[in-house]
Amino acid sequence: MVVRNQKKSKFPPGKVALERALSKLGIASRSQARKWIIQGRLQVNRIVQKNPEYLVTPEKAEFALDGQPVGQVEAMMLLLNKPKGIITSRSDEKGRPTVFSLISEVSTHLSAVGRLDFATSGLLLLTNDTRLAAWLTDPDNEIIRTYLVTVRGPVKEEELLMLKNGIRDKDQLLQVNNVILRKLSQKESHLTVELTEGKNREIRRIFQAIGHEVTKLKRVAFGGLTLGTLAVGEYRVISLEELKAAFPQAPIRSRLKI
């Protein structure tokens, strides 16, 4: 078992900055919350607060925007089959399409749970529950992500062992939890790869390190949630029961927005 250094919070237990509190509760993004606060539109416990770093306990504080009460939004999670050629950021300086254009009819402010790069397709989770998102992406919780990978050339048995043992790349240890060779030819290899960490372009980098270019990459499972038969570009809402079954140890709110 790998023991990682735990970062100490600069805030008292249970306290977070006001702008982050609104994000954690799914009321607004941090950037939107910051604008409200600086503009003097937000009241906390009936007092206007203009400091985005003002400390609050999210679950206990009373919030109002322009004098109208706002509170914790019901948790919501979507499972999207992300197409290749689309990014997971909310906006892009290059003008490329984003996953949020595929869920434009959803009024709740959602954020992607981790990322899939521009050329990667498959299962992407989106939620307004930032606490749950942080838990799902924390390496210490060892949530398995499963990918179907196609690479150029035949992958040898000794190379599969190298993937499992780990390879150093730019001062990072890249390592798969499991890899299965499903199909092999002189032209290409088809594999199933499992990871518990989401380092930047990790699968592409680790195969490049052993001399194989990734030509196709698709995520088909995230923990207990699978892509199934969901069509490319489509999404579905994850029910509370399904979410609890998929991640029994996760900090899941008692209600989900359907």
FENBEL-V211700 format. One record per residue. N is the residue number from 0. RES is the residue in three letters. OMEGA is omega in whole degrees, -180 to 180 (* if undefined). Layout:
n: [N | N]
res: [RES | RES]
omega: [OMEGA | OMEGA]
This chain:
n: [0 | 1 | 2 | 3 | 4 | 5 | 6 | 7 | 8 | 9 | 10 | 11 | 12 | 13 | 14 | 15 | 16 | 17 | 18 | 19 | 20 | 21 | 22 | 23 | 24 | 25 | 26 | 27 | 28 | 29 | 30 | 31 | 32 | 33 | 34 | 35 | 36 | 37 | 38 | 39 | 40 | 41 | 42 | 43 | 44 | 45 | 46 | 47 | 48 | 49 | 50 | 51 | 52 | 53 | 54 | 55 | 56 | 57 | 58 | 59 | 60 | 61 | 62 | 63 | 64 | 65 | 66 | 67 | 68 | 69 | 70 | 71 | 72 | 73 | 74 | 75 | 76 | 77 | 78 | 79 | 80 | 81 | 82 | 83 | 84 | 85 | 86 | 87 | 88 | 89 | 90 | 91 | 92 | 93 | 94 | 95 | 96 | 97 | 98 | 99 | 100 | 101 | 102 | 103 | 104 | 105 | 106 | 107 | 108 | 109 | 110 | 111 | 112 | 113 | 114 | 115 | 116 | 117 | 118 | 119 | 120 | 121 | 122 | 123 | 124 | 125 | 126 | 127 | 128 | 129 | 130 | 131 | 132 | 133 | 134 | 135 | 136 | 137 | 138 | 139 | 140 | 141 | 142 | 143 | 144 | 145 | 146 | 147 | 148 | 149 | 150 | 151 | 152 | 153 | 154 | 155 | 156 | 157 | 158 | 159 | 160 | 161 | 162 | 163 | 164 | 165 | 166 | 167 | 168 | 169 | 170 | 171 | 172 | 173 | 174 | 175 | 176 | 177 | 178 | 179 | 180 | 181 | 182 | 183 | 184 | 185 | 186 | 187 | 188 | 189 | 190 | 191 | 192 | 193 | 194 | 195 | 196 | 197 | 198 | 199 | 200 | 201 | 202 | 203 | 204 | 205 | 206 | 207 | 208 | 209 | 210 | 211 | 212 | 213 | 214 | 215 | 216 | 217 | 218 | 219 | 220 | 221 | 222 | 223 | 224 | 225 | 226 | 227 | 228 | 229 | 230 | 231 | 232 | 233 | 234 | 235 | 236 | 237 | 238 | 239 | 240 | 241 | 242 | 243 | 244 | 245 | 246 | 247 | 248 | 249 | 250 | 251 | 252 | 253 | 254 | 255 | 256 | 257]
res: [MET | VAL | VAL | ARG | ASN | GLN | LYS | LYS | SER | LYS | PHE | PRO | PRO | GLY | LYS | VAL | ALA | LEU | GLU | ARG | ALA | LEU | SER | LYS | LEU | GLY | ILE | ALA | SER | ARG | SER | GLN | ALA | ARG | LYS | TRP | ILE | ILE | GLN | GLY | ARG | LEU | GLN | VAL | ASN | ARG | ILE | VAL | GLN | LYS | ASN | PRO | GLU | TYR | LEU | VAL | THR | PRO | GLU | LYS | ALA | GLU | PHE | ALA | LEU | ASP | GLY | GLN | PRO | VAL | GLY | GLN | VAL | GLU | ALA | MET | MET | LEU | LEU | LEU | ASN | LYS | PRO | LYS | GLY | ILE | ILE | THR | SER | ARG | SER | ASP | GLU | LYS | GLY | ARG | PRO | THR | VAL | PHE | SER | LEU | ILE | SER | GLU | VAL | SER | THR | HIS | LEU | SER | ALA | VAL | GLY | ARG | LEU | ASP | PHE | ALA | THR | SER | GLY | LEU | LEU | LEU | LEU | THR | ASN | ASP | THR | ARG | LEU | ALA | ALA | TRP | LEU | THR | ASP | PRO | ASP | ASN | GLU | ILE | ILE | ARG | THR | TYR | LEU | VAL | THR | VAL | ARG | GLY | PRO | VAL | LYS | GLU | GLU | GLU | LEU | LEU | MET | LEU | LYS | ASN | GLY | ILE | ARG | ASP | LYS | ASP | GLN | LEU | LEU | GLN | VAL | ASN | ASN | VAL | ILE | LEU | ARG | LYS | LEU | SER | GLN | LYS | GLU | SER | HIS | LEU | THR | VAL | GLU | LEU | THR | GLU | GLY | LYS | ASN | ARG | GLU | ILE | ARG | ARG | ILE | PHE | GLN | ALA | ILE | GLY | HIS | GLU | VAL | THR | LYS | LEU | LYS | ARG | VAL | ALA | PHE | GLY | GLY | LEU | THR | LEU | GLY | THR | LEU | ALA | VAL | GLY | GLU | TYR | ARG | VAL | ILE | SER | LEU | GLU | GLU | LEU | LYS | ALA | ALA | PHE | PRO | GLN | ALA | PRO | ILE | ARG | SER | ARG | LEU | LYS | ILE]
omega: [-179 | 178 | -179 | 176 | -179 | -180 | 177 | 179 | 177 | -178 | 174 | -180 | 178 | -178 | 174 | 177 | -175 | -179 | 179 | 180 | -180 | 177 | -180 | -179 | 179 | -178 | -179 | 173 | -179 | -180 | 178 | 179 | 179 | 179 | 180 | -176 | -179 | 179 | 179 | -177 | -173 | 175 | 176 | -176 | 175 | 178 | 179 | 178 | -179 | 180 | -179 | -178 | 178 | -174 | 178 | 169 | -170 | -174 | -175 | -176 | 174 | -177 | 175 | 178 | -177 | 177 | -180 | -178 | 172 | -176 | -178 | 178 | 178 | -179 | 180 | 174 | 176 | 172 | -176 | 172 | -175 | 175 | 170 | 177 | 179 | -175 | -177 | 177 | 180 | 176 | -177 | -178 | 179 | 178 | 180 | 179 | 180 | 180 | -177 | 174 | 180 | -179 | -174 | -179 | 178 | -176 | -179 | 178 | -179 | 175 | 179 | 175 | -173 | -176 | 166 | -176 | -174 | -174 | -179 | -180 | 172 | -169 | 175 | 178 | 176 | -177 | 172 | -180 | -175 | 178 | 178 | 179 | 180 | 180 | -178 | -177 | 178 | -179 | -179 | -179 | 171 | 176 | -177 | 169 | -177 | -176 | 168 | -173 | 172 | -180 | 177 | 175 | 179 | 177 | -176 | -179 | -180 | 178 | 175 | 179 | 178 | 179 | -179 | -179 | 179 | -179 | 178 | 177 | 180 | 177 | 175 | 174 | 177 | -173 | 177 | 176 | 178 | 177 | 180 | 176 | -175 | -177 | -174 | 172 | 177 | -178 | -176 | 178 | 178 | -175 | 168 | -176 | 176 | 179 | 172 | 177 | -178 | 177 | -177 | 177 | -171 | -178 | 179 | -178 | -176 | 176 | 176 | -179 | 178 | 171 | -180 | 178 | 176 | -180 | 179 | -178 | -177 | 176 | -176 | 179 | 175 | -174 | -179 | 178 | -179 | -179 | 179 | -177 | -179 | -177 | 178 | -180 | 180 | 178 | 174 | 179 | 177 | -180 | 178 | -179 | -180 | -179 | 179 | 179 | -178 | -177 | -174 | -176 | -174 | 176 | -174 | 178 | -176 | -179 | 175 | 178 | -179 | *]
